Amino acid sequence: MESATETADAAAQDPAAAGAAAPGTRSGAGRARSRLRRRVLTGSAAGGLVLGGVLLCLPGEETGRPAPGPAPGARAQAAVRTGAAAALPDLAVLIGEREARVRARPQDARSWAVLGAAYVEHGRRTADAAALYPKAERALRTSLSVRPAGNTEALVGLAALANARRDFPAARSWGEAARKRAPKRWTVYPQLIDAYTGLGDHRKARAALDRLLELRSGPAALGRAAAVYRDEGRREDAAAALSDAAAGATAPAERAAWLERAGQLAFERGDREPALRYFQEAVRLDPDQRAAQAGRGRALAALGRTSEALAAYQAALAGQPLPQYALELGELYESLGMPRAARVRYDLLRERVRREAAGGVDGALVLGRFEADHGDPAAAVRRLLAQWRRQPGIEVADALGWALHRAGRHEEGLRYAVIATDRAHEGTVRSASYLWHRGMIERQLRREGAARRHLEEALRINPYFSPLHARTARTALVALGEPSVARVPDLS
């Protein structure tokens, strides 16, 4: 077991051994960029067809006895150190191995760093932040104290932990410290991309992606590229990158994670049936893929299969009780005229936010969204204004604009809604929800032309963006009516 683990250690330290383009060599970087450029061009022509092709060949068709793979601990270690999803049973094995290792060798800085990264991933997959994120921080800081100089792995782990906690300023600080020490270590750049995105600095996120693609090819790099392309409004390019990431995945849990992202992308553009197929295949490959279970809930609700949708959300919450899932399930119950069941899920949301806060997770965004629509809009404004001052990302701009509107401060709300949706302000995410918010604020301000345009665009992007709010958007659009045509005076 230990020899397999040490082999994974060596592979993660040597990008060339892991199949990466050689950092620092012009030919390796050029090949990586060229490969990605070809993939993106293909996806731009037929992104939906490319993703559909992934589904056609999802189950393995190889015959014969497969070669023995790495042990579970080694598989999980390779995954967590390269930014790939790891199966929960494999993560449990890795954690057990590394806990035993650091007890026997407390000066093993690398094992402390691996253990901390495994705690982060396990906490993220199970939403057990209160128990696992403090343990992750202790392990990673112990690694740094044992080996302060050159310990890039611990710095990257601390950046990943900060991103998981939605503490993007801290993630940026840890990531930039890691980049300063090891600018050619590719694992630094995914964490910087997440941190810069959370801070609303999309130019730096793009620069970090460009550097990542110079240093690395393969599923992890393609998956990060897909997220940036999606934020830039380049959905076809994002679809192509996710297709290649899923095709290149080497483990079922990793492939399931990329298929779940593909399902998210499909649902965001209103493609209910393809989204459902991606989510279902992700769950088949990895039954612990709870994000895909929640995605199934969204897609099934959009298809009118509400009993199945409720069951899918409940399965997601059972394994990964995230506040966002509780909010979505509560709103589904509310749309079905079941306010008591909705309140139970809203109470769960509040409890989960409090529990995650014990693990250092910043729940201001999801709690602000909830309070704006179902609680105290003024409290949502206070919470989200503080969040905006600290980490002004696009998600926060949208939520703050809506909370201000719900609190009766419509002109102020519109300013933030414009930031979230106007390309001149980096609002390039093509989100039906964001556009619905902007259209409703404009309607309140009697800017009927702009309101009609943005509500129509929201429903054109995804007519099923919310079982509760899409209905409101359609009603508001009908109430606005057709554009009035001024009568031309008769000059004859």
C-alpha positions as CSV (number, residue, x, y, z in Angstrom):
1,M,0.0,0.0,0.0
2,E,2.7,2.4,0.9
3,S,4.7,1.9,-2.3
4,A,1.6,2.7,-4.4
5,T,1.0,5.9,-2.3
6,E,4.6,7.0,-2.7
7,T,4.3,6.4,-6.5
8,A,1.4,8.8,-6.5
9,D,3.4,11.3,-4.6
10,A,6.1,11.2,-7.2
11,A,3.7,11.5,-10.1
12,A,2.0,14.5,-8.5
13,Q,5.4,16.2,-8.0
14,D,6.4,15.7,-11.6
15,P,3.9,17.1,-14.1
16,A,5.7,15.5,-17.0
17,A,5.3,12.1,-15.4
18,A,1.6,12.7,-15.0
19,G,1.2,13.4,-18.7
20,A,1.4,17.2,-18.7
21,A,3.2,19.4,-21.2
22,A,6.6,20.2,-19.9
23,P,6.4,23.5,-18.1
24,G,8.9,26.1,-19.2
25,T,9.3,24.5,-22.6
26,R,7.9,26.4,-25.6
27,S,7.0,23.2,-27.5
28,G,5.1,21.7,-24.6
29,A,3.1,24.8,-24.0
30,G,2.4,25.2,-27.7
31,R,1.1,21.7,-28.0
32,A,-1.2,22.2,-25.0
33,R,-2.6,25.4,-26.4
34,S,-3.0,23.9,-29.8
35,R,-4.9,20.9,-28.5
36,L,-7.3,23.0,-26.5
37,R,-7.8,25.5,-29.4
38,R,-8.8,22.6,-31.7
39,R,-11.2,21.3,-29.1
40,V,-12.8,24.7,-28.5
41,L,-13.3,25.3,-32.2
42,T,-15.0,22.0,-32.5
43,G,-17.2,22.8,-29.6
44,S,-18.1,26.2,-30.9
45,A,-19.5,24.6,-34.1
46,A,-21.5,21.9,-32.3
47,G,-21.2,22.0,-28.5
48,G,-24.5,20.3,-27.9
49,L,-23.6,17.5,-30.3
50,V,-20.3,17.0,-28.7
51,L,-21.8,16.6,-25.3
52,G,-24.4,14.3,-26.6
53,G,-21.6,12.2,-28.0
54,V,-20.2,11.8,-24.5
55,L,-23.5,10.2,-23.4
56,L,-23.6,7.8,-26.3
57,C,-20.3,6.2,-25.2
58,L,-20.5,6.6,-21.4
59,P,-20.6,2.9,-20.4
60,G,-17.3,1.2,-21.0
61,E,-17.3,-1.1,-24.1
62,E,-13.9,-2.7,-23.6
63,T,-13.7,-6.5,-23.4
64,G,-11.3,-8.7,-21.6
65,R,-10.0,-8.5,-18.1
66,P,-8.9,-5.0,-17.1
67,A,-5.4,-4.4,-15.7
68,P,-5.3,-4.0,-12.0
69,G,-5.6,-0.3,-11.0
70,P,-4.0,1.6,-8.2
71,A,-5.1,1.0,-4.6
72,P,-8.0,3.1,-3.2
73,G,-5.7,5.4,-1.1
74,A,-3.4,6.0,-4.1
75,R,-6.4,6.7,-6.3
76,A,-7.8,9.3,-3.9
77,Q,-4.4,10.9,-3.3
78,A,-3.8,11.3,-7.1
79,A,-7.2,12.9,-7.4
80,V,-7.1,15.4,-4.5
81,R,-3.6,16.5,-5.5
82,T,-4.6,17.2,-9.1
83,G,-8.0,18.8,-8.5
84,A,-10.1,15.8,-9.6
85,A,-13.1,14.4,-7.8
86,A,-12.3,11.3,-5.6
87,A,-14.7,8.6,-4.6
88,L,-15.8,8.9,-1.0
89,P,-14.7,5.3,0.0
90,D,-11.3,6.0,-1.5
91,L,-11.1,9.3,0.4
92,A,-11.9,7.4,3.6
93,V,-9.0,5.0,2.9
94,L,-6.6,7.8,2.2
95,I,-7.5,9.7,5.3
96,G,-7.0,6.5,7.4
97,E,-3.7,5.9,5.8
98,R,-2.4,9.4,6.3
99,E,-3.7,9.7,9.8
100,A,-1.7,6.6,10.7
101,R,1.3,7.9,8.8
102,V,1.5,11.3,10.7
103,R,1.0,9.6,14.0
104,A,4.1,7.4,13.2
105,R,6.0,10.2,11.5
106,P,4.8,13.6,12.8
107,Q,7.6,15.4,10.9
108,D,6.3,14.2,7.5
109,A,5.2,17.5,6.0
110,R,4.0,16.0,2.8
111,S,1.7,13.5,4.6
112,W,0.2,16.4,6.7
113,A,-0.5,18.3,3.4
114,V,-2.1,15.3,1.7
115,L,-4.2,14.7,4.8
116,G,-5.4,18.3,4.9
117,A,-6.3,18.2,1.2
118,A,-8.2,15.0,1.8
119,Y,-10.1,16.5,4.7
120,V,-11.1,19.4,2.5
121,E,-12.4,17.2,-0.3
122,H,-14.3,14.9,2.1
123,G,-15.8,17.9,3.8
124,R,-16.9,19.4,0.5
125,R,-18.4,16.2,-0.7
126,T,-20.4,15.5,2.5
127,A,-21.0,19.1,3.6
128,D,-19.5,18.3,6.9
129,A,-17.6,21.5,7.2
130,A,-17.9,21.8,11.0
131,A,-16.1,18.6,11.6
132,L,-13.6,18.4,8.7
133,Y,-12.5,21.9,7.8
134,P,-10.9,22.8,11.2
135,K,-9.1,19.4,11.0
136,A,-8.0,20.3,7.5
137,E,-6.6,23.7,8.6
138,R,-4.7,22.1,11.5
139,A,-3.2,19.5,9.2
140,L,-2.1,22.0,6.6
141,R,-0.7,24.5,9.1
142,T,1.2,21.6,10.8
143,S,2.7,20.8,7.4
144,L,3.8,24.4,7.0
145,S,5.3,24.5,10.5
146,V,7.2,21.3,9.9
147,R,8.5,22.5,6.6
148,P,8.1,26.3,6.2
149,A,10.3,26.7,3.1
150,G,9.2,25.5,-0.3
151,N,6.0,23.8,1.0
152,T,3.9,24.8,-2.0
153,E,1.6,21.8,-1.5
154,A,0.4,23.1,1.9
155,L,-0.1,26.6,0.5
156,V,-2.2,25.2,-2.3
157,G,-4.2,23.1,0.2
158,L,-4.9,26.2,2.3
159,A,-6.0,28.1,-0.8
160,A,-8.4,25.2,-1.6
161,L,-9.7,25.3,2.0
162,A,-10.3,29.0,1.8
163,N,-12.2,28.6,-1.5
164,A,-14.3,25.9,0.0
165,R,-15.2,28.2,2.9
166,R,-16.0,31.0,0.4
167,D,-13.2,33.1,1.9
168,F,-11.9,34.4,-1.5
169,P,-9.5,37.1,-0.1
170,A,-7.8,34.4,1.9
171,A,-7.8,32.0,-1.0
172,R,-6.2,34.7,-3.2
173,S,-3.5,35.4,-0.6
174,W,-2.6,31.7,-0.2
175,G,-2.7,31.1,-3.9
176,E,-0.5,34.1,-4.7
177,A,2.0,33.0,-2.1
178,A,2.1,29.5,-3.7
179,R,2.6,31.0,-7.1
180,K,5.4,33.2,-5.9
181,R,7.3,30.2,-4.6
182,A,6.5,27.8,-7.5
183,P,5.2,29.7,-10.6
184,K,5.5,26.6,-12.7
185,R,3.4,24.4,-10.4
186,W,0.2,24.0,-12.3
187,T,-2.0,23.1,-9.3
188,V,-1.7,26.6,-8.0
189,Y,-3.7,28.1,-10.8
190,P,-7.1,26.4,-10.4
191,Q,-7.3,27.8,-6.9
192,L,-6.4,31.3,-8.1
193,I,-9.1,31.0,-10.8
194,D,-11.7,30.3,-8.1
195,A,-10.4,33.0,-5.8
196,Y,-10.3,35.7,-8.5
197,T,-13.8,34.7,-9.8
198,G,-15.2,35.0,-6.3
199,L,-13.7,38.4,-6.0
200,G,-15.2,39.6,-9.3
201,D,-11.7,39.9,-10.9
202,H,-12.4,38.1,-14.2
203,R,-9.4,39.5,-16.0
204,K,-7.1,37.9,-13.5
205,A,-9.1,34.7,-13.6
206,R,-8.6,34.6,-17.3
207,A,-4.9,35.3,-17.0
208,A,-4.6,32.4,-14.4
209,L,-6.4,30.1,-16.8
210,D,-4.1,31.0,-19.7
211,R,-1.1,30.2,-17.5
212,L,-2.7,26.9,-16.4
213,L,-3.2,25.9,-20.0
214,E,0.4,26.7,-20.8
215,L,1.5,24.3,-18.0
216,R,-1.1,21.5,-18.2
217,S,-3.5,19.7,-20.4
218,G,-6.0,17.0,-19.5
219,P,-9.4,16.9,-17.6
220,A,-8.5,19.1,-14.6
221,A,-7.3,22.0,-16.9
222,L,-10.3,21.5,-19.3
223,G,-12.8,21.5,-16.4
224,R,-11.4,24.8,-15.1
225,A,-11.4,26.2,-18.6
226,A,-15.1,25.3,-18.9
227,A,-15.9,27.2,-15.8
228,V,-14.2,30.4,-17.1
229,Y,-15.8,30.1,-20.5
230,R,-19.2,29.7,-18.9
231,D,-18.6,32.9,-16.9
232,E,-17.6,34.7,-20.1
233,G,-20.9,33.7,-21.7
234,R,-19.1,31.2,-24.1
235,R,-21.4,28.2,-23.5
236,E,-20.4,26.3,-26.6
237,D,-16.7,26.5,-25.7
238,A,-17.6,25.4,-22.1
239,A,-19.5,22.4,-23.5
240,A,-16.6,21.3,-25.6
241,A,-14.2,21.6,-22.8
242,L,-16.4,19.5,-20.5
243,S,-16.9,16.9,-23.2
244,D,-13.1,16.5,-23.4
245,A,-12.8,16.5,-19.6
246,A,-15.4,13.7,-19.3
247,A,-13.8,11.7,-22.1
248,G,-10.3,12.0,-20.6
249,A,-11.3,11.1,-17.0
250,T,-9.6,8.0,-15.6
251,A,-11.9,7.2,-12.7
252,P,-15.7,6.9,-12.4
253,A,-16.0,9.6,-9.7
254,E,-14.0,12.0,-11.8
255,R,-16.0,11.4,-14.9
256,A,-19.2,11.7,-12.9
257,A,-18.1,15.2,-11.6
258,W,-17.5,16.5,-15.2
259,L,-20.9,15.0,-16.3
260,E,-22.6,16.8,-13.4
261,R,-21.0,20.1,-14.6
262,A,-22.3,19.3,-18.2
263,G,-25.7,18.8,-16.7
264,Q,-25.6,22.1,-15.0
265,L,-24.6,23.8,-18.2
266,A,-27.4,22.1,-20.2
267,F,-30.0,23.0,-17.6
268,E,-28.9,26.7,-17.5
269,R,-29.8,26.9,-21.2
270,G,-33.1,25.2,-20.7
271,D,-32.2,21.8,-22.1
272,R,-34.2,19.7,-19.6
273,E,-33.9,16.2,-21.1
274,P,-30.2,16.3,-21.9
275,A,-29.5,17.8,-18.4
276,L,-31.4,14.9,-16.8
277,R,-29.4,12.3,-18.8
278,Y,-26.1,13.8,-17.7
279,F,-27.2,13.9,-14.0
280,Q,-28.5,10.4,-14.2
281,E,-25.3,9.0,-15.7
282,A,-23.3,10.9,-13.1
283,V,-25.2,9.2,-10.3
284,R,-24.9,5.8,-12.0
285,L,-21.1,6.2,-12.1
286,D,-20.8,7.6,-8.6
287,P,-23.8,7.1,-6.3
288,D,-22.3,9.6,-3.9
289,Q,-22.4,12.4,-6.5
290,R,-25.0,14.5,-4.6
291,A,-24.7,17.6,-6.7
292,A,-26.0,15.4,-9.6
293,Q,-28.9,14.2,-7.4
294,A,-29.8,17.9,-6.8
295,G,-29.4,18.5,-10.5
296,R,-31.9,15.6,-11.2
297,G,-34.3,17.4,-8.8
298,R,-34.0,20.6,-10.9
299,A,-34.5,18.8,-14.2
300,L,-37.3,16.6,-13.1
301,A,-39.2,19.6,-11.6
302,A,-38.8,21.4,-14.9
303,L,-40.3,18.3,-16.7
304,G,-43.2,18.3,-14.4
305,R,-42.2,15.0,-12.7
306,T,-42.5,16.5,-9.2
307,S,-42.7,13.4,-7.1
308,E,-39.4,12.2,-8.6
309,A,-38.0,15.7,-8.2
310,L,-38.8,15.7,-4.5
311,A,-37.2,12.3,-4.0
312,A,-34.0,13.4,-5.8
313,Y,-33.6,16.5,-3.7
314,Q,-34.2,14.5,-0.5
315,A,-31.5,12.1,-1.6
316,A,-29.1,15.0,-2.2
317,L,-29.8,16.5,1.2
318,A,-29.4,13.1,2.9
319,G,-25.8,12.8,1.7
320,Q,-24.7,16.4,1.3
321,P,-27.0,18.7,3.3
322,L,-26.1,22.0,1.6
323,P,-28.2,25.1,2.4
324,Q,-28.6,25.7,-1.3
325,Y,-30.3,22.4,-1.8
326,A,-32.6,23.1,1.1
327,L,-33.5,26.5,-0.5
328,E,-34.3,24.9,-3.8
329,L,-36.4,22.1,-2.3
330,G,-38.3,24.6,-0.1
331,E,-39.1,26.7,-3.2
332,L,-40.2,23.6,-5.0
333,Y,-42.6,22.8,-2.2
334,E,-43.8,26.4,-2.2
335,S,-44.5,26.3,-5.9
336,L,-46.7,23.2,-5.2
337,G,-48.8,25.0,-2.7
338,M,-47.2,23.2,0.3
339,P,-46.0,26.1,2.6
340,R,-45.6,23.9,5.7
341,A,-43.2,21.5,4.0
342,A,-41.4,24.6,2.5
343,R,-40.9,26.0,6.0
344,V,-39.3,22.8,7.2
345,R,-36.7,23.1,4.5
346,Y,-36.1,26.8,5.2
347,D,-35.5,26.0,8.9
348,L,-33.0,23.3,7.7
349,L,-31.3,26.0,5.6
350,R,-30.8,28.3,8.6
351,E,-29.6,25.4,10.7
352,R,-27.1,24.3,8.0
353,V,-25.7,27.8,7.6
354,R,-25.1,28.0,11.4
355,R,-23.5,24.6,11.4
356,E,-21.2,25.4,8.4
357,A,-20.2,28.7,10.1
358,A,-18.6,26.5,12.8
359,G,-16.3,25.2,10.1
360,G,-15.5,28.7,8.9
361,V,-17.8,28.7,5.9
362,D,-19.2,32.1,4.8
363,G,-22.9,31.5,4.3
364,A,-23.8,35.2,3.7
365,L,-24.7,34.7,0.0
366,V,-27.2,31.8,0.4
367,L,-28.7,33.3,3.5
368,G,-29.0,36.7,1.9
369,R,-30.8,35.1,-1.1
370,F,-33.2,33.3,1.3
371,E,-33.9,36.3,3.4
372,A,-34.6,38.5,0.4
373,D,-37.4,36.2,-0.8
374,H,-38.6,34.4,2.3
375,G,-37.5,36.3,5.4
376,D,-36.2,39.8,6.2
377,P,-35.1,41.7,3.1
378,A,-33.5,44.5,5.2
379,A,-31.4,41.9,7.0
380,A,-30.5,40.4,3.6
381,V,-29.3,43.9,2.5
382,R,-27.1,44.4,5.5
383,R,-25.5,40.9,5.1
384,L,-25.0,41.2,1.4
385,L,-23.6,44.8,1.5
386,A,-20.9,43.5,3.9
387,Q,-20.2,40.7,1.6
388,W,-19.9,43.0,-1.4
389,R,-17.4,45.2,0.4
390,R,-15.3,42.1,1.1
391,Q,-15.6,40.0,-2.0
392,P,-17.5,41.7,-4.8
393,G,-18.3,38.8,-7.1
394,I,-21.0,38.7,-9.8
395,E,-23.2,36.4,-7.6
396,V,-23.1,38.8,-4.8
397,A,-24.0,41.7,-7.1
398,D,-27.1,39.9,-8.3
399,A,-28.2,38.9,-4.8
400,L,-27.6,42.3,-3.4
401,G,-29.4,44.1,-6.2
402,W,-32.4,41.8,-5.6
403,A,-32.4,42.2,-1.8
404,L,-32.3,46.0,-2.2
405,H,-35.3,45.8,-4.5
406,R,-37.2,43.6,-2.1
407,A,-36.4,46.1,0.7
408,G,-37.9,48.9,-1.4
409,R,-34.6,50.4,-2.6
410,H,-35.2,49.9,-6.3
411,E,-32.8,52.5,-7.8
412,E,-29.9,51.2,-5.7
413,G,-30.9,47.6,-6.5
414,L,-30.8,48.3,-10.3
415,R,-27.2,49.5,-10.0
416,Y,-26.1,46.1,-8.8
417,A,-28.4,44.2,-11.1
418,V,-26.7,46.0,-14.0
419,I,-23.3,44.9,-12.7
420,A,-24.5,41.3,-12.7
421,T,-25.9,41.4,-16.2
422,D,-24.2,44.2,-18.2
423,R,-21.2,43.1,-20.3
424,A,-19.6,46.5,-19.7
425,H,-19.4,45.6,-16.0
426,E,-18.1,42.0,-16.6
427,G,-21.6,40.7,-16.2
428,T,-21.2,38.1,-19.0
429,V,-22.8,35.1,-17.3
430,R,-26.0,34.4,-19.3
431,S,-28.2,33.7,-16.3
432,A,-31.9,33.5,-16.6
433,S,-32.2,34.2,-12.9
434,Y,-30.0,37.3,-13.0
435,L,-32.0,38.7,-16.0
436,W,-35.3,38.0,-14.2
437,H,-34.1,40.0,-11.2
438,R,-33.1,42.9,-13.4
439,G,-36.3,42.8,-15.4
440,M,-38.5,42.8,-12.3
441,I,-36.6,45.8,-10.8
442,E,-37.0,47.7,-14.1
443,R,-40.7,46.9,-14.1
444,Q,-41.0,48.4,-10.6
445,L,-39.3,51.5,-11.8
446,R,-41.7,51.7,-14.8
447,R,-38.9,51.2,-17.3
448,E,-41.2,49.0,-19.3
449,G,-39.2,48.6,-22.4
450,A,-36.0,47.4,-20.6
451,A,-38.1,45.2,-18.3
452,R,-39.8,43.5,-21.2
453,R,-36.5,42.9,-22.9
454,H,-34.8,41.4,-19.9
455,L,-37.8,39.2,-18.9
456,E,-38.1,37.9,-22.4
457,E,-34.4,37.1,-22.5
458,A,-34.5,35.3,-19.1
459,L,-37.3,33.1,-20.3
460,R,-35.6,32.6,-23.7
461,I,-32.4,31.4,-22.0
462,N,-34.2,29.0,-19.6
463,P,-38.0,29.0,-19.3
464,Y,-37.6,26.6,-16.3
465,F,-35.0,28.4,-14.3
466,S,-37.1,28.1,-11.1
467,P,-40.4,26.3,-10.4
468,L,-41.4,29.3,-8.2
469,H,-39.9,32.4,-9.9
470,A,-40.3,31.4,-13.6
471,R,-44.0,31.5,-13.1
472,T,-43.7,35.1,-11.7
473,A,-41.6,36.1,-14.7
474,R,-44.2,34.9,-17.2
475,T,-47.0,36.6,-15.3
476,A,-45.0,39.9,-15.2
477,L,-44.3,39.7,-18.9
478,V,-47.9,39.2,-19.8
479,A,-48.9,42.1,-17.6
480,L,-46.4,44.4,-19.4
481,G,-48.2,43.6,-22.7
482,E,-46.9,44.4,-26.1
483,P,-44.8,47.5,-26.8
484,S,-47.0,50.5,-27.4
485,V,-46.8,52.2,-30.9
486,A,-47.2,55.9,-30.9
487,R,-49.7,57.1,-33.5
488,V,-48.1,58.9,-36.4
489,P,-49.9,62.3,-37.0
490,D,-51.8,62.7,-40.3
491,L,-49.9,65.4,-42.2
492,S,-51.9,65.2,-45.4
